[in-house]
Amino acid sequence: MFFENDSEIENIASSSGFSIFVLPTIPDALPKVGNKNHLIIEPDGNNITIEQIREIIDQTRTKQTKDFYIFVYHAEKMNEKAENAFLKLLEEPAENYHFVLFTNSASALLPTILSRGDLYIKRIKDPLNRPVNASETTKLYAKRIISAKNSDLPIIIKDLSNEKDFKKDARSTSLSVIETAIEILYKSYFATKNPAFLKKLPKLITLYDNLKQNGHIKLHLIADLC
């Protein structure tokens, strides 16, 4: 099912015991829930851990006479143990509890979790005309990679590796840069129909896939683009 505005989330969640919202970006603020009680779960570092799911389990042992909402942001970051624990939680849902997951990648969730929830995908109007949704730093490195010659790559990778976000999470930062580069090239091609924008796409897509599969980050950033 599709929805178009974040303002619809509250009403949708209210009518469902377990809903999953797929959005290109996670809302900056929780949906307005008035005086309804709620628990917020967000990634602890790079993951949502089983300890955080146990927090939900402990909460659901408290009986509720009014609606209680469990919001899980960036649900795709649940690690394997957390996902399995969450799945067991869904087998015996507590009365008056509403589980609301937010993710930008439904395919990253277990199929068994997806099958138990009501899935809502945000409909994007004219996606090719929308601005690239990334930080200025991410767009800067994406553009540098797009225009780089092979000899430029080592210095670009060196500069990127010195960024604070890279030091914190090198893989996620690299994937964001490559994903942004791919998006820029696609949108540039559809805007101009210039086939030159497509030349680097195969290498970028290969690089993205290799990084997703836990390949060596700096090695692939250079080798896959040469």
C-alpha positions in Angstrom: 0.0 0.0 0.0 1.1 3.5 -0.7 0.9 6.8 1.3 2.1 10.3 0.2 2.5 12.4 3.4 4.2 11.8 6.7 1.1 13.3 8.3 -0.8 10.1 7.4 1.5 7.9 9.5 -0.3 8.4 12.8 -3.8 7.4 11.5 -2.3 4.4 9.7 -0.4 3.2 12.7 -3.5 3.7 14.9 -5.5 1.3 12.8 -2.8 -1.4 12.7 -1.2 -3.6 15.3 2.0 -3.8 13.3 2.9 -1.4 10.4 6.1 -0.9 8.4 6.7 2.4 6.7 9.2 2.5 3.8 10.5 6.0 3.3 13.5 7.4 1.4 14.5 9.3 4.6 13.4 8.7 8.1 11.3 11.5 9.6 13.3 13.9 11.8 10.5 13.8 14.4 8.2 11.2 15.6 4.6 11.3 14.3 2.4 13.3 16.6 0.7 10.9 19.0 -1.0 13.4 21.3 -1.2 12.0 24.8 -0.7 8.4 23.7 2.2 6.6 25.4 5.1 5.5 23.2 8.6 4.0 23.3 11.3 5.0 20.9 13.9 2.6 19.7 16.8 3.9 17.5 20.1 2.3 16.5 22.7 2.1 19.3 25.7 3.0 17.2 25.4 1.1 13.9 22.9 -1.5 15.1 19.7 -2.1 16.9 20.7 -4.8 19.4 18.9 -7.6 21.1 19.2 -5.7 24.3 17.0 -3.0 22.8 14.4 -5.5 21.7 14.4 -6.9 25.2 13.5 -3.4 26.3 10.4 -3.7 24.1 9.6 -7.2 25.5 9.8 -5.8 29.0 7.5 -3.0 28.1 4.9 -5.3 26.6 4.7 -7.2 29.8 2.9 -4.0 31.2 -0.8 -4.2 30.4 -2.2 -1.2 28.6 -5.8 0.0 28.7 -5.0 2.6 26.0 -3.0 2.6 22.8 0.7 2.3 23.3 3.1 2.8 20.4 6.5 1.2 19.8 8.5 3.2 17.3 11.5 1.5 15.8 13.6 3.8 13.6 16.0 2.5 11.0 14.6 -1.0 11.5 16.9 -2.4 8.8 19.7 -2.0 11.3 18.4 -4.7 13.6 21.1 -7.3 13.9 20.2 -11.0 13.4 19.6 -11.7 17.1 17.4 -8.6 17.4 15.3 -9.5 14.3 14.7 -13.0 15.6 13.7 -11.7 19.1 11.4 -9.2 17.5 9.8 -11.9 15.4 9.0 -13.9 18.5 7.5 -10.8 20.0 5.1 -10.6 17.1 3.9 -14.2 17.6 2.0 -13.2 20.7 1.2 -9.5 20.3 0.2 -7.7 23.5 -3.2 -6.0 23.6 -3.4 -2.3 22.8 0.2 -2.2 21.6 1.1 -0.8 18.1 4.4 -1.7 16.6 5.6 0.9 14.0 8.8 0.2 12.0 10.5 2.8 9.8 13.0 1.8 7.2 14.5 2.9 3.9 15.1 -0.6 2.8 12.3 -3.1 3.3 14.4 -5.8 1.6 16.9 -5.6 4.5 14.3 -6.9 6.9 13.5 -10.6 7.3 10.7 -11.8 5.0 8.9 -13.3 8.0 8.8 -9.9 9.6 7.6 -8.2 6.4 4.9 -10.9 6.1 3.5 -10.1 9.5 3.2 -6.4 9.1 1.1 -4.0 7.0 3.6 -2.5 4.6 3.3 1.1 3.5 5.5 2.6 0.9 5.8 6.4 0.5 4.9 7.4 -3.0 7.4 9.8 -4.5 6.1 12.2 -7.1 8.5 12.8 -10.0 11.5 11.2 -8.3 13.9 12.1 -11.1 13.1 15.8 -10.6 13.7 15.7 -6.8 17.0 17.1 -5.5 19.6 14.5 -4.4 18.9 13.9 -0.7 22.4 13.7 0.8 24.7 15.8 2.9 26.8 18.4 1.1 29.9 16.4 2.0 28.5 13.2 0.6 27.5 15.0 -2.6 31.0 16.6 -2.9 32.7 13.2 -2.7 30.2 11.6 -5.1 30.9 14.3 -7.7 34.6 14.0 -7.2 34.4 10.3 -7.8 32.2 10.8 -10.9 34.6 13.2 -12.5 37.8 11.4 -11.3 40.5 10.0 -13.5 42.2 6.8 -12.3 45.1 8.8 -11.0 42.8 11.0 -8.9 41.3 8.1 -6.9 44.0 7.5 -4.3 43.9 11.1 -3.1 40.0 11.2 -3.1 40.0 8.0 -1.0 42.6 9.4 1.3 40.5 12.6 1.8 37.4 10.6 2.4 39.1 8.3 4.9 40.0 11.4 7.0 36.3 12.5 7.3 34.7 12.1 10.7 31.8 10.0 9.4 34.2 7.6 7.6 36.2 7.1 10.8 33.0 6.3 12.6 31.5 4.0 10.0 33.6 3.6 6.9 31.3 1.1 5.1 28.1 3.1 5.6 29.8 6.4 4.6 31.3 4.8 1.5 28.0 3.2 0.5 26.2 6.6 0.9 28.8 8.3 -1.4 28.5 5.6 -4.1 24.7 5.5 -3.9 24.7 9.3 -4.2 27.0 9.1 -7.2 24.7 6.6 -8.9 21.7 8.8 -8.2 23.4 11.9 -9.6 24.4 10.0 -12.8 20.9 8.6 -13.4 19.2 11.9 -12.9 21.8 13.7 -15.1 21.2 11.2 -17.8 17.4 11.5 -17.7 17.6 15.3 -17.6 20.0 15.6 -20.6 19.8 12.2 -22.4 23.6 12.4 -22.7 24.9 8.8 -22.7 28.2 10.0 -21.3 26.5 10.0 -17.9 26.0 6.2 -18.1 29.6 5.2 -18.8 30.7 5.0 -15.2 27.5 3.5 -13.8 28.4 -0.2 -14.3 31.6 0.3 -12.2 29.8 2.2 -9.5 27.1 -0.4 -9.3 29.7 -3.2 -9.0 31.5 -1.2 -6.3 28.3 -0.7 -4.4 27.5 -4.5 -4.5 31.0 -5.4 -3.4 30.9 -3.0 -0.5 27.5 -4.3 0.5 28.9 -7.8 0.6 31.6 -6.7 3.1 34.4 -6.4 0.6 37.6 -4.5 1.5 36.5 -0.9 1.5 39.6 1.0 0.3 40.7 -1.7 -2.1 37.3 -1.8 -3.9 37.0 2.0 -3.9 40.1 2.1 -6.1 40.1 -1.2 -7.9 36.4 -1.3 -9.0 36.6 2.3 -10.4 39.8 1.9 -12.4 
